[in-house]
Amino acid sequence: MVRPMQRSRSLKRVYRRTPGGKTVVHYERRKRTPMRCARCGTILFGVPTTDELRRSLPKSSKRPERIFGGFLCARCLREVLKQVVRESVSR
Ligand SMILES: [Zn+2]
């Protein structure tokens, strides 16, 4: 059985072939990746990149304080809102 800390999915599992031919599992820290827009995939501003900051900062500092802040970028939000309003007006 692996060590308890290695059961966590916060560590990435990397399969490595040893010189003896065995395949072993290495546990590595995941890369710090910036948060991305759910619609277009651009990097979101105003969202901390490190897990420590995401944990320690107050909630209002973790993402923009607007509707869908930290989920959609500003451009996508604008387009989505326009689309919703136009659909509601046309009915
Ligand atoms: Zn977007």
PDB file of the backbone (N, CA, C, O) and the ligand in Angstrom, with CONECT records:
HET     ZN  A 101       1
ATOM      1  N   MET A   1       0.858  -1.202   0.000  1.00  0.00           N
ATOM      2  CA  MET A   1       0.000   0.000   0.000  1.00  0.00           C
ATOM      3  C   MET A   1       0.887   1.244   0.000  1.00  0.00           C
ATOM      4  O   MET A   1       1.933   1.288   0.648  1.00  0.00           O
ATOM      5  N   VAL A   2       0.452   2.215  -0.722  1.00  0.00           N
ATOM      6  CA  VAL A   2       1.250   3.437  -0.807  1.00  0.00           C
ATOM      7  C   VAL A   2       1.072   4.271   0.454  1.00  0.00           C
ATOM      8  O   VAL A   2       0.156   4.062   1.249  1.00  0.00           O
ATOM      9  N   ARG A   3       1.986   5.225   0.602  1.00  0.00           N
ATOM     10  CA  ARG A   3       1.877   6.122   1.745  1.00  0.00           C
ATOM     11  C   ARG A   3       0.593   6.953   1.627  1.00  0.00           C
ATOM     12  O   ARG A   3       0.159   7.269   0.520  1.00  0.00           O
ATOM     13  N   PRO A   4      -0.004   7.300   2.748  1.00  0.00           N
ATOM     14  CA  PRO A   4      -1.270   8.040   2.694  1.00  0.00           C
ATOM     15  C   PRO A   4      -1.188   9.319   1.873  1.00  0.00           C
ATOM     16  O   PRO A   4      -2.138   9.662   1.169  1.00  0.00           O
ATOM     17  N   MET A   5      -0.058  10.034   1.955  1.00  0.00           N
ATOM     18  CA  MET A   5       0.036  11.283   1.195  1.00  0.00           C
ATOM     19  C   MET A   5       0.050  11.024  -0.309  1.00  0.00           C
ATOM     20  O   MET A   5      -0.272  11.913  -1.098  1.00  0.00           O
ATOM     21  N   GLN A   6       0.424   9.804  -0.706  1.00  0.00           N
ATOM     22  CA  GLN A   6       0.477   9.493  -2.132  1.00  0.00           C
ATOM     23  C   GLN A   6      -0.879   9.051  -2.678  1.00  0.00           C
ATOM     24  O   GLN A   6      -1.034   8.899  -3.890  1.00  0.00           O
ATOM     25  N   ARG A   7      -1.861   8.842  -1.801  1.00  0.00           N
ATOM     26  CA  ARG A   7      -3.200   8.520  -2.286  1.00  0.00           C
ATOM     27  C   ARG A   7      -3.906   9.769  -2.781  1.00  0.00           C
ATOM     28  O   ARG A   7      -4.885   9.692  -3.522  1.00  0.00           O
ATOM     29  N   SER A   8      -3.395  10.928  -2.360  1.00  0.00           N
ATOM     30  CA  SER A   8      -4.031  12.180  -2.734  1.00  0.00           C
ATOM     31  C   SER A   8      -3.861  12.419  -4.230  1.00  0.00           C
ATOM     32  O   SER A   8      -2.811  12.136  -4.807  1.00  0.00           O
ATOM     33  N   ARG A   9      -4.912  12.941  -4.840  1.00  0.00           N
ATOM     34  CA  ARG A   9      -4.840  13.252  -6.269  1.00  0.00           C
ATOM     35  C   ARG A   9      -4.233  14.619  -6.516  1.00  0.00           C
ATOM     36  O   ARG A   9      -4.131  15.057  -7.663  1.00  0.00           O
ATOM     37  N   SER A  10      -3.823  15.305  -5.440  1.00  0.00           N
ATOM     38  CA  SER A  10      -3.151  16.580  -5.661  1.00  0.00           C
ATOM     39  C   SER A  10      -1.741  16.352  -6.186  1.00  0.00           C
ATOM     40  O   SER A  10      -1.105  17.279  -6.687  1.00  0.00           O
ATOM     41  N   LEU A  11      -1.249  15.116  -6.073  1.00  0.00           N
ATOM     42  CA  LEU A  11       0.033  14.767  -6.683  1.00  0.00           C
ATOM     43  C   LEU A  11      -0.244  14.029  -7.991  1.00  0.00           C
ATOM     44  O   LEU A  11      -1.121  13.169  -8.069  1.00  0.00           O
ATOM     45  N   LYS A  12       0.526  14.388  -9.008  1.00  0.00           N
ATOM     46  CA  LYS A  12       0.348  13.766 -10.315  1.00  0.00           C
ATOM     47  C   LYS A  12       1.075  12.424 -10.338  1.00  0.00           C
ATOM     48  O   LYS A  12       2.163  12.309  -9.774  1.00  0.00           O
ATOM     49  N   ARG A  13       0.498  11.412 -10.978  1.00  0.00           N
ATOM     50  CA  ARG A  13       1.157  10.110 -11.109  1.00  0.00           C
ATOM     51  C   ARG A  13       1.868  10.041 -12.457  1.00  0.00           C
ATOM     52  O   ARG A  13       1.267  10.248 -13.512  1.00  0.00           O
ATOM     53  N   VAL A  14       3.152   9.747 -12.391  1.00  0.00           N
ATOM     54  CA  VAL A  14       3.955   9.662 -13.607  1.00  0.00           C
ATOM     55  C   VAL A  14       4.556   8.269 -13.651  1.00  0.00           C
ATOM     56  O   VAL A  14       5.212   7.841 -12.702  1.00  0.00           O
ATOM     57  N   TYR A  15       4.334   7.563 -14.749  1.00  0.00           N
ATOM     58  CA  TYR A  15       4.862   6.208 -14.891  1.00  0.00           C
ATOM     59  C   TYR A  15       6.236   6.285 -15.538  1.00  0.00           C
ATOM     60  O   TYR A  15       6.396   6.854 -16.618  1.00  0.00           O
ATOM     61  N   ARG A  16       7.234   5.699 -14.861  1.00  0.00           N
ATOM     62  CA  ARG A  16       8.608   5.777 -15.346  1.00  0.00           C
ATOM     63  C   ARG A  16       9.150   4.368 -15.491  1.00  0.00           C
ATOM     64  O   ARG A  16       8.901   3.505 -14.649  1.00  0.00           O
ATOM     65  N   ARG A  17       9.899   4.139 -16.575  1.00  0.00           N
ATOM     66  CA  ARG A  17      10.548   2.848 -16.799  1.00  0.00           C
ATOM     67  C   ARG A  17      11.957   2.915 -16.203  1.00  0.00           C
ATOM     68  O   ARG A  17      12.743   3.795 -16.552  1.00  0.00           O
ATOM     69  N   THR A  18      12.269   1.981 -15.303  1.00  0.00           N
ATOM     70  CA  THR A  18      13.594   1.952 -14.680  1.00  0.00           C
ATOM     71  C   THR A  18      14.584   1.241 -15.606  1.00  0.00           C
ATOM     72  O   THR A  18      14.173   0.561 -16.546  1.00  0.00           O
ATOM     73  N   PRO A  19      15.886   1.395 -15.346  1.00  0.00           N
ATOM     74  CA  PRO A  19      16.878   0.686 -16.160  1.00  0.00           C
ATOM     75  C   PRO A  19      16.701  -0.836 -16.118  1.00  0.00           C
ATOM     76  O   PRO A  19      17.067  -1.525 -17.070  1.00  0.00           O
ATOM     77  N   GLY A  20      16.148  -1.359 -15.031  1.00  0.00           N
ATOM     78  CA  GLY A  20      15.906  -2.802 -14.940  1.00  0.00           C
ATOM     79  C   GLY A  20      14.675  -3.253 -15.694  1.00  0.00           C
ATOM     80  O   GLY A  20      14.391  -4.450 -15.745  1.00  0.00           O
ATOM     81  N   GLY A  21      13.941  -2.334 -16.278  1.00  0.00           N
ATOM     82  CA  GLY A  21      12.792  -2.712 -17.082  1.00  0.00           C
ATOM     83  C   GLY A  21      11.465  -2.647 -16.371  1.00  0.00           C
ATOM     84  O   GLY A  21      10.416  -2.838 -16.986  1.00  0.00           O
ATOM     85  N   LYS A  22      11.499  -2.377 -15.070  1.00  0.00           N
ATOM     86  CA  LYS A  22      10.225  -2.282 -14.339  1.00  0.00           C
ATOM     87  C   LYS A  22       9.581  -0.924 -14.608  1.00  0.00           C
ATOM     88  O   LYS A  22      10.259   0.054 -14.922  1.00  0.00           O
ATOM     89  N   THR A  23       8.274  -0.891 -14.480  1.00  0.00           N
ATOM     90  CA  THR A  23       7.557   0.382 -14.523  1.00  0.00           C
ATOM     91  C   THR A  23       7.180   0.764 -13.099  1.00  0.00           C
ATOM     92  O   THR A  23       6.530   0.001 -12.385  1.00  0.00           O
ATOM     93  N   VAL A  24       7.595   1.944 -12.706  1.00  0.00           N
ATOM     94  CA  VAL A  24       7.293   2.413 -11.351  1.00  0.00           C
ATOM     95  C   VAL A  24       6.492   3.709 -11.439  1.00  0.00           C
ATOM     96  O   VAL A  24       6.504   4.403 -12.456  1.00  0.00           O
ATOM     97  N   VAL A  25       5.808   4.009 -10.359  1.00  0.00           N
ATOM     98  CA  VAL A  25       4.999   5.224 -10.312  1.00  0.00           C
ATOM     99  C   VAL A  25       5.757   6.275  -9.531  1.00  0.00           C
ATOM    100  O   VAL A  25       6.162   6.040  -8.392  1.00  0.00           O
ATOM    101  N   HIS A  26       5.948   7.425 -10.134  1.00  0.00           N
ATOM    102  CA  HIS A  26       6.517   8.561  -9.421  1.00  0.00           C
ATOM    103  C   HIS A  26       5.388   9.548  -9.137  1.00  0.00           C
ATOM    104  O   HIS A  26       4.491   9.742  -9.957  1.00  0.00           O
ATOM    105  N   TYR A  27       5.450  10.164  -7.964  1.00  0.00           N
ATOM    106  CA  TYR A  27       4.431  11.150  -7.581  1.00  0.00           C
ATOM    107  C   TYR A  27       5.058  12.528  -7.668  1.00  0.00           C
ATOM    108  O   TYR A  27       6.023  12.829  -6.964  1.00  0.00           O
ATOM    109  N   GLU A  28       4.513  13.351  -8.523  1.00  0.00           N
ATOM    110  CA  GLU A  28       5.082  14.681  -8.730  1.00  0.00           C
ATOM    111  C   GLU A  28       4.041  15.758  -8.467  1.00  0.00           C
ATOM    112  O   GLU A  28       2.838  15.547  -8.616  1.00  0.00           O
ATOM    113  N   ARG A  29       4.546  16.919  -8.071  1.00  0.00           N
ATOM    114  CA  ARG A  29       3.663  18.065  -7.888  1.00  0.00           C
ATOM    115  C   ARG A  29       3.101  18.486  -9.233  1.00  0.00           C
ATOM    116  O   ARG A  29       3.802  18.460 -10.245  1.00  0.00           O
ATOM    117  N   ARG A  30       1.847  18.871  -9.239  1.00  0.00           N
ATOM    118  CA  ARG A  30       1.263  19.365 -10.477  1.00  0.00           C
ATOM    119  C   ARG A  30       1.810  20.748 -10.802  1.00  0.00           C
ATOM    120  O   ARG A  30       2.227  21.494  -9.916  1.00  0.00           O
ATOM    121  N   LYS A  31       1.800  21.071 -12.084  1.00  0.00           N
ATOM    122  CA  LYS A  31       2.285  22.378 -12.502  1.00  0.00           C
ATOM    123  C   LYS A  31       1.303  23.452 -12.087  1.00  0.00           C
ATOM    124  O   LYS A  31       0.100  23.211 -11.979  1.00  0.00           O
ATOM    125  N   ARG A  32       1.838  24.649 -11.855  1.00  0.00           N
ATOM    126  CA  ARG A  32       0.968  25.784 -11.575  1.00  0.00           C
ATOM    127  C   ARG A  32       0.407  26.269 -12.883  1.00  0.00           C
ATOM    128  O   ARG A  32       1.129  26.827 -13.709  1.00  0.00           O
ATOM    129  N   THR A  33      -0.874  26.060 -13.076  1.00  0.00           N
ATOM    130  CA  THR A  33      -1.490  26.479 -14.325  1.00  0.00           C
ATOM    131  C   THR A  33      -2.473  27.595 -14.050  1.00  0.00           C
ATOM    132  O   THR A  33      -3.240  27.516 -13.090  1.00  0.00           O
ATOM    133  N   PRO A  34      -2.470  28.621 -14.860  1.00  0.00           N
ATOM    134  CA  PRO A  34      -3.450  29.684 -14.666  1.00  0.00           C
ATOM    135  C   PRO A  34      -4.855  29.186 -14.984  1.00  0.00           C
ATOM    136  O   PRO A  34      -5.029  28.271 -15.790  1.00  0.00           O
ATOM    137  N   MET A  35      -5.864  29.795 -14.344  1.00  0.00           N
ATOM    138  CA  MET A  35      -7.251  29.444 -14.621  1.00  0.00           C
ATOM    139  C   MET A  35      -7.640  29.979 -15.992  1.00  0.00           C
ATOM    140  O   MET A  35      -7.180  31.038 -16.420  1.00  0.00           O
ATOM    141  N   ARG A  36      -8.488  29.233 -16.662  1.00  0.00           N
ATOM    142  CA  ARG A  36      -8.854  29.602 -18.022  1.00  0.00           C
ATOM    143  C   ARG A  36     -10.360  29.779 -18.156  1.00  0.00           C
ATOM    144  O   ARG A  36     -11.150  29.223 -17.393  1.00  0.00           O
ATOM    145  N   CYS A  37     -10.720  30.566 -19.147  1.00  0.00           N
ATOM    146  CA  CYS A  37     -12.141  30.817 -19.417  1.00  0.00           C
ATOM    147  C   CYS A  37     -12.797  29.507 -19.864  1.00  0.00           C
ATOM    148  O   CYS A  37     -12.224  28.747 -20.644  1.00  0.00           O
ATOM    149  N   ALA A  38     -14.015  29.255 -19.353  1.00  0.00           N
ATOM    150  CA  ALA A  38     -14.696  28.007 -19.671  1.00  0.00           C
ATOM    151  C   ALA A  38     -15.209  27.987 -21.103  1.00  0.00           C
ATOM    152  O   ALA A  38     -15.479  26.916 -21.648  1.00  0.00           O
ATOM    153  N   ARG A  39     -15.346  29.155 -21.717  1.00  0.00           N
ATOM    154  CA  ARG A  39     -15.949  29.213 -23.044  1.00  0.00           C
ATOM    155  C   ARG A  39     -14.886  29.283 -24.133  1.00  0.00           C
ATOM    156  O   ARG A  39     -14.963  28.542 -25.113  1.00  0.00           O
ATOM    157  N   CYS A  40     -13.895  30.162 -23.982  1.00  0.00           N
ATOM    158  CA  CYS A  40     -12.921  30.354 -25.057  1.00  0.00           C
ATOM    159  C   CYS A  40     -11.518  29.870 -24.676  1.00  0.00           C
ATOM    160  O   CYS A  40     -10.685  29.684 -25.563  1.00  0.00           O
ATOM    161  N   GLY A  41     -11.233  29.661 -23.393  1.00  0.00           N
ATOM    162  CA  GLY A  41      -9.943  29.105 -23.013  1.00  0.00           C
ATOM    163  C   GLY A  41      -8.833  30.099 -22.792  1.00  0.00           C
ATOM    164  O   GLY A  41      -7.690  29.698 -22.572  1.00  0.00           O
ATOM    165  N   THR A  42      -9.132  31.395 -22.842  1.00  0.00           N
ATOM    166  CA  THR A  42      -8.073  32.355 -22.555  1.00  0.00           C
ATOM    167  C   THR A  42      -7.790  32.392 -21.057  1.00  0.00           C
ATOM    168  O   THR A  42      -8.628  32.012 -20.239  1.00  0.00           O
ATOM    169  N   ILE A  43      -6.595  32.859 -20.720  1.00  0.00           N
ATOM    170  CA  ILE A  43      -6.194  32.937 -19.322  1.00  0.00           C
ATOM    171  C   ILE A  43      -7.012  34.018 -18.621  1.00  0.00           C
ATOM    172  O   ILE A  43      -7.179  35.123 -19.138  1.00  0.00           O
ATOM    173  N   LEU A  44      -7.516  33.682 -17.443  1.00  0.00           N
ATOM    174  CA  LEU A  44      -8.319  34.637 -16.676  1.00  0.00           C
ATOM    175  C   LEU A  44      -7.412  35.526 -15.845  1.00  0.00           C
ATOM    176  O   LEU A  44      -6.476  35.047 -15.204  1.00  0.00           O
ATOM    177  N   PHE A  45      -7.688  36.806 -15.858  1.00  0.00           N
ATOM    178  CA  PHE A  45      -6.944  37.744 -15.026  1.00  0.00           C
ATOM    179  C   PHE A  45      -7.597  37.830 -13.659  1.00  0.00           C
ATOM    180  O   PHE A  45      -8.778  37.524 -13.493  1.00  0.00           O
ATOM    181  N   GLY A  46      -6.799  38.254 -12.676  1.00  0.00           N
ATOM    182  CA  GLY A  46      -7.340  38.460 -11.339  1.00  0.00           C
ATOM    183  C   GLY A  46      -7.546  37.187 -10.552  1.00  0.00           C
ATOM    184  O   GLY A  46      -8.141  37.217  -9.474  1.00  0.00           O
ATOM    185  N   VAL A  47      -7.052  36.034 -11.082  1.00  0.00           N
ATOM    186  CA  VAL A  47      -7.181  34.771 -10.376  1.00  0.00           C
ATOM    187  C   VAL A  47      -5.771  34.290 -10.039  1.00  0.00           C
ATOM    188  O   VAL A  47      -4.951  34.159 -10.947  1.00  0.00           O
ATOM    189  N   PRO A  48      -5.454  34.020  -8.762  1.00  0.00           N
ATOM    190  CA  PRO A  48      -4.092  33.608  -8.413  1.00  0.00           C
ATOM    191  C   PRO A  48      -3.727  32.267  -9.042  1.00  0.00           C
ATOM    192  O   PRO A  48      -4.580  31.397  -9.217  1.00  0.00           O
ATOM    193  N   THR A  49      -2.447  32.113  -9.378  1.00  0.00           N
ATOM    194  CA  THR A  49      -2.009  30.902 -10.070  1.00  0.00           C
ATOM    195  C   THR A  49      -1.547  29.805  -9.122  1.00  0.00           C
ATOM    196  O   THR A  49      -1.628  28.624  -9.461  1.00  0.00           O
ATOM    197  N   THR A  50      -1.063  30.176  -7.938  1.00  0.00           N
ATOM    198  CA  THR A  50      -0.553  29.134  -7.046  1.00  0.00           C
ATOM    199  C   THR A  50      -1.658  28.624  -6.128  1.00  0.00           C
ATOM    200  O   THR A  50      -2.552  29.371  -5.731  1.00  0.00           O
ATOM    201  N   ASP A  51      -1.576  27.346  -5.803  1.00  0.00           N
ATOM    202  CA  ASP A  51      -2.568  26.737  -4.924  1.00  0.00           C
ATOM    203  C   ASP A  51      -2.548  27.378  -3.548  1.00  0.00           C
ATOM    204  O   ASP A  51      -3.590  27.535  -2.911  1.00  0.00           O
ATOM    205  N   GLU A  52      -1.345  27.751  -3.087  1.00  0.00           N
ATOM    206  CA  GLU A  52      -1.253  28.353  -1.756  1.00  0.00           C
ATOM    207  C   GLU A  52      -2.049  29.652  -1.692  1.00  0.00           C
ATOM    208  O   GLU A  52      -2.778  29.904  -0.732  1.00  0.00           O
ATOM    209  N   LEU A  53      -1.896  30.471  -2.732  1.00  0.00           N
ATOM    210  CA  LEU A  53      -2.637  31.728  -2.756  1.00  0.00           C
ATOM    211  C   LEU A  53      -4.134  31.477  -2.875  1.00  0.00           C
ATOM    212  O   LEU A  53      -4.940  32.179  -2.263  1.00  0.00           O
ATOM    213  N   ARG A  54      -4.503  30.470  -3.669  1.00  0.00           N
ATOM    214  CA  ARG A  54      -5.917  30.158  -3.817  1.00  0.00           C
ATOM    215  C   ARG A  54      -6.509  29.732  -2.489  1.00  0.00           C
ATOM    216  O   ARG A  54      -7.690  29.961  -2.226  1.00  0.00           O
ATOM    217  N   ARG A  55      -5.691  29.113  -1.651  1.00  0.00           N
ATOM    218  CA  ARG A  55      -6.168  28.667  -0.346  1.00  0.00           C
ATOM    219  C   ARG A  55      -6.198  29.809   0.666  1.00  0.00           C
ATOM    220  O   ARG A  55      -7.153  29.938   1.432  1.00  0.00           O
ATOM    221  N   SER A  56      -5.150  30.639   0.670  1.00  0.00           N
ATOM    222  CA  SER A  56      -4.958  31.543   1.798  1.00  0.00           C
ATOM    223  C   SER A  56      -5.644  32.893   1.628  1.00  0.00           C
ATOM    224  O   SER A  56      -5.978  33.536   2.623  1.00  0.00           O
ATOM    225  N   LEU A  57      -5.861  33.333   0.406  1.00  0.00           N
ATOM    226  CA  LEU A  57      -6.413  34.671   0.201  1.00  0.00           C
ATOM    227  C   LEU A  57      -7.903  34.713   0.567  1.00  0.00           C
ATOM    228  O   LEU A  57      -8.579  33.684   0.541  1.00  0.00           O
ATOM    229  N   PRO A  58      -8.404  35.888   0.904  1.00  0.00           N
ATOM    230  CA  PRO A  58      -9.849  36.009   1.101  1.00  0.00           C
ATOM    231  C   PRO A  58     -10.578  35.791  -0.220  1.00  0.00           C
ATOM    232  O   PRO A  58     -10.011  35.988  -1.295  1.00  0.00           O
ATOM    233  N   LYS A  59     -11.829  35.386  -0.128  1.00  0.00           N
ATOM    234  CA  LYS A  59     -12.581  34.998  -1.312  1.00  0.00           C
ATOM    235  C   LYS A  59     -12.658  36.131  -2.329  1.00  0.00           C
ATOM    236  O   LYS A  59     -12.613  35.899  -3.537  1.00  0.00           O
ATOM    237  N   SER A  60     -12.777  37.377  -1.818  1.00  0.00           N
ATOM    238  CA  SER A  60     -12.932  38.501  -2.743  1.00  0.00           C
ATOM    239  C   SER A  60     -11.651  38.784  -3.516  1.00  0.00           C
ATOM    240  O   SER A  60     -11.679  39.517  -4.504  1.00  0.00           O
ATOM    241  N   SER A  61     -10.523  38.214  -3.082  1.00  0.00           N
ATOM    242  CA  SER A  61      -9.271  38.406  -3.805  1.00  0.00           C
ATOM    243  C   SER A  61      -8.969  37.260  -4.749  1.00  0.00           C
ATOM    244  O   SER A  61      -7.950  37.284  -5.439  1.00  0.00           O
ATOM    245  N   LYS A  62      -9.835  36.252  -4.793  1.00  0.00           N
ATOM    246  CA  LYS A  62      -9.527  35.068  -5.590  1.00  0.00           C
ATOM    247  C   LYS A  62     -10.065  35.136  -6.999  1.00  0.00           C
ATOM    248  O   LYS A  62      -9.616  34.382  -7.863  1.00  0.00           O
ATOM    249  N   ARG A  63     -11.010  36.013  -7.256  1.00  0.00           N
ATOM    250  CA  ARG A  63     -11.571  36.141  -8.604  1.00  0.00           C
ATOM    251  C   ARG A  63     -12.242  37.496  -8.703  1.00  0.00           C
ATOM    252  O   ARG A  63     -12.537  38.105  -7.675  1.00  0.00           O
ATOM    253  N   PRO A  64     -12.494  37.990  -9.909  1.00  0.00           N
ATOM    254  CA  PRO A  64     -13.189  39.250 -10.069  1.00  0.00           C
ATOM    255  C   PRO A  64     -14.579  39.161  -9.455  1.00  0.00           C
ATOM    256  O   PRO A  64     -15.261  38.142  -9.561  1.00  0.00           O
ATOM    257  N   GLU A  65     -14.977  40.236  -8.819  1.00  0.00           N
ATOM    258  CA  GLU A  65     -16.262  40.239  -8.101  1.00  0.00           C
ATOM    259  C   GLU A  65     -17.385  40.666  -9.029  1.00  0.00           C
ATOM    260  O   GLU A  65     -18.033  41.683  -8.784  1.00  0.00           O
ATOM    261  N   ARG A  66     -17.624  39.915 -10.078  1.00  0.00           N
ATOM    262  CA  ARG A  66     -18.749  40.196 -10.957  1.00  0.00           C
ATOM    263  C   ARG A  66     -19.397  38.855 -11.290  1.00  0.00           C
ATOM    264  O   ARG A  66     -18.890  37.802 -10.905  1.00  0.00           O
ATOM    265  N   ILE A  67     -20.516  38.900 -12.004  1.00  0.00           N
ATOM    266  CA  ILE A  67     -21.221  37.678 -12.363  1.00  0.00           C
ATOM    267  C   ILE A  67     -20.297  36.818 -13.232  1.00  0.00           C
ATOM    268  O   ILE A  67     -19.663  37.324 -14.157  1.00  0.00           O
ATOM    269  N   PHE A  68     -20.226  35.542 -12.935  1.00  0.00           N
ATOM    270  CA  PHE A  68     -19.343  34.582 -13.599  1.00  0.00           C
ATOM    271  C   PHE A  68     -17.871  34.941 -13.493  1.00  0.00           C
ATOM    272  O   PHE A  68     -17.067  34.488 -14.309  1.00  0.00           O
ATOM    273  N   GLY A  69     -17.494  35.765 -12.480  1.00  0.00           N
ATOM    274  CA  GLY A  69     -16.088  36.109 -12.277  1.00  0.00           C
ATOM    275  C   GLY A  69     -15.285  34.864 -11.912  1.00  0.00           C
ATOM    276  O   GLY A  69     -15.706  34.074 -11.068  1.00  0.00           O
ATOM    277  N   GLY A  70     -14.136  34.694 -12.544  1.00  0.00           N
ATOM    278  CA  GLY A  70     -13.312  33.515 -12.316  1.00  0.00           C
ATOM    279  C   GLY A  70     -13.773  32.300 -13.094  1.00  0.00           C
ATOM    280  O   GLY A  70     -13.203  31.221 -12.940  1.00  0.00           O
ATOM    281  N   PHE A  71     -14.805  32.451 -13.937  1.00  0.00           N
ATOM    282  CA  PHE A  71     -15.313  31.328 -14.733  1.00  0.00           C
ATOM    283  C   PHE A  71     -15.297  31.680 -16.206  1.00  0.00           C
ATOM    284  O   PHE A  71     -14.830  30.895 -17.032  1.00  0.00           O
ATOM    285  N   LEU A  72     -15.811  32.873 -16.544  1.00  0.00           N
ATOM    286  CA  LEU A  72     -15.785  33.356 -17.919  1.00  0.00           C
ATOM    287  C   LEU A  72     -14.908  34.592 -17.990  1.00  0.00           C
ATOM    288  O   LEU A  72     -14.818  35.347 -17.022  1.00  0.00           O
ATOM    289  N   CYS A  73     -14.257  34.806 -19.133  1.00  0.00           N
ATOM    290  CA  CYS A  73     -13.503  36.038 -19.319  1.00  0.00           C
ATOM    291  C   CYS A  73     -14.484  37.166 -19.618  1.00  0.00           C
ATOM    292  O   CYS A  73     -15.658  36.924 -19.898  1.00  0.00           O
ATOM    293  N   ALA A  74     -13.989  38.404 -19.553  1.00  0.00           N
ATOM    294  CA  ALA A  74     -14.877  39.557 -19.686  1.00  0.00           C
ATOM    295  C   ALA A  74     -15.532  39.592 -21.065  1.00  0.00           C
ATOM    296  O   ALA A  74     -16.703  39.949 -21.193  1.00  0.00           O
ATOM    297  N   ARG A  75     -14.773  39.221 -22.094  1.00  0.00           N
ATOM    298  CA  ARG A  75     -15.315  39.282 -23.451  1.00  0.00           C
ATOM    299  C   ARG A  75     -16.441  38.251 -23.638  1.00  0.00           C
ATOM    300  O   ARG A  75     -17.484  38.557 -24.217  1.00  0.00           O
ATOM    301  N   CYS A  76     -16.211  37.018 -23.135  1.00  0.00           N
ATOM    302  CA  CYS A  76     -17.238  35.981 -23.262  1.00  0.00           C
ATOM    303  C   CYS A  76     -18.480  36.353 -22.464  1.00  0.00           C
ATOM    304  O   CYS A  76     -19.604  36.146 -22.920  1.00  0.00           O
ATOM    305  N   LEU A  77     -18.270  36.911 -21.257  1.00  0.00           N
ATOM    306  CA  LEU A  77     -19.413  37.303 -20.438  1.00  0.00           C
ATOM    307  C   LEU A  77     -20.259  38.327 -21.170  1.00  0.00           C
ATOM    308  O   LEU A  77     -21.487  38.238 -21.186  1.00  0.00           O
ATOM    309  N   ARG A  78     -19.584  39.313 -21.785  1.00  0.00           N
ATOM    310  CA  ARG A  78     -20.301  40.351 -22.520  1.00  0.00           C
ATOM    311  C   ARG A  78     -21.137  39.726 -23.633  1.00  0.00           C
ATOM    312  O   ARG A  78     -22.305  40.075 -23.806  1.00  0.00           O
ATOM    313  N   GLU A  79     -20.536  38.798 -24.390  1.00  0.00           N
ATOM    314  CA  GLU A  79     -21.269  38.179 -25.490  1.00  0.00           C
ATOM    315  C   GLU A  79     -22.445  37.349 -24.994  1.00  0.00           C
ATOM    316  O   GLU A  79     -23.527  37.377 -25.579  1.00  0.00           O
ATOM    317  N   VAL A  80     -22.223  36.612 -23.909  1.00  0.00           N
ATOM    318  CA  VAL A  80     -23.290  35.771 -23.365  1.00  0.00           C
ATOM    319  C   VAL A  80     -24.451  36.624 -22.887  1.00  0.00           C
ATOM    320  O   VAL A  80     -25.613  36.312 -23.146  1.00  0.00           O
ATOM    321  N   LEU A  81     -24.123  37.717 -22.178  1.00  0.00           N
ATOM    322  CA  LEU A  81     -25.183  38.590 -21.670  1.00  0.00           C
ATOM    323  C   LEU A  81     -25.974  39.216 -22.817  1.00  0.00           C
ATOM    324  O   LEU A  81     -27.202  39.293 -22.768  1.00  0.00           O
ATOM    325  N   LYS A  82     -25.249  39.666 -23.858  1.00  0.00           N
ATOM    326  CA  LYS A  82     -25.928  40.231 -25.026  1.00  0.00           C
ATOM    327  C   LYS A  82     -26.892  39.217 -25.622  1.00  0.00           C
ATOM    328  O   LYS A  82     -28.040  39.536 -25.930  1.00  0.00           O
ATOM    329  N   GLN A  83     -26.401  37.979 -25.779  1.00  0.00           N
ATOM    330  CA  GLN A  83     -27.204  36.934 -26.380  1.00  0.00           C
ATOM    331  C   GLN A  83     -28.468  36.679 -25.565  1.00  0.00           C
ATOM    332  O   GLN A  83     -29.562  36.557 -26.116  1.00  0.00           O
ATOM    333  N   VAL A  84     -28.299  36.600 -24.227  1.00  0.00           N
ATOM    334  CA  VAL A  84     -29.447  36.324 -23.353  1.00  0.00           C
ATOM    335  C   VAL A  84     -30.470  37.453 -23.438  1.00  0.00           C
ATOM    336  O   VAL A  84     -31.674  37.211 -23.531  1.00  0.00           O
ATOM    337  N   VAL A  85     -29.967  38.703 -23.403  1.00  0.00           N
ATOM    338  CA  VAL A  85     -30.886  39.843 -23.449  1.00  0.00           C
ATOM    339  C   VAL A  85     -31.620  39.877 -24.774  1.00  0.00           C
ATOM    340  O   VAL A  85     -32.828  40.109 -24.811  1.00  0.00           O
ATOM    341  N   ARG A  86     -30.896  39.647 -25.868  1.00  0.00           N
ATOM    342  CA  ARG A  86     -31.535  39.700 -27.179  1.00  0.00           C
ATOM    343  C   ARG A  86     -32.573  38.604 -27.334  1.00  0.00           C
ATOM    344  O   ARG A  86     -33.616  38.818 -27.952  1.00  0.00           O
ATOM    345  N   GLU A  87     -32.295  37.423 -26.773  1.00  0.00           N
ATOM    346  CA  GLU A  87     -33.289  36.347 -26.846  1.00  0.00           C
ATOM    347  C   GLU A  87     -34.529  36.710 -26.043  1.00  0.00           C
ATOM    348  O   GLU A  87     -35.652  36.440 -26.469  1.00  0.00           O
ATOM    349  N   SER A  88     -34.323  37.323 -24.881  1.00  0.00           N
ATOM    350  CA  SER A  88     -35.465  37.636 -24.028  1.00  0.00           C
ATOM    351  C   SER A  88     -36.305  38.759 -24.632  1.00  0.00           C
ATOM    352  O   SER A  88     -37.520  38.791 -24.440  1.00  0.00           O
ATOM    353  N   VAL A  89     -35.660  39.691 -25.369  1.00  0.00           N
ATOM    354  CA  VAL A  89     -36.401  40.806 -25.979  1.00  0.00           C
ATOM    355  C   VAL A  89     -37.217  40.320 -27.160  1.00  0.00           C
ATOM    356  O   VAL A  89     -38.339  40.784 -27.361  1.00  0.00           O
ATOM    357  N   SER A  90     -36.681  39.394 -27.951  1.00  0.00           N
ATOM    358  CA  SER A  90     -37.340  38.984 -29.177  1.00  0.00           C
ATOM    359  C   SER A  90     -38.605  38.167 -28.911  1.00  0.00           C
ATOM    360  O   SER A  90     -39.471  38.071 -29.780  1.00  0.00           O
ATOM    361  N   ARG A  91     -38.721  37.575 -27.712  1.00  0.00           N
ATOM    362  CA  ARG A  91     -39.902  36.750 -27.442  1.00  0.00           C
ATOM    363  C   ARG A  91     -41.132  37.564 -27.116  1.00  0.00           C
ATOM    364  O   ARG A  91     -42.198  37.000 -26.867  1.00  0.00           O
TER     365      ARG A  91
HETATM  366 ZN    ZN A 101     -13.693  33.596 -22.809  1.00  0.00          ZN2+
END
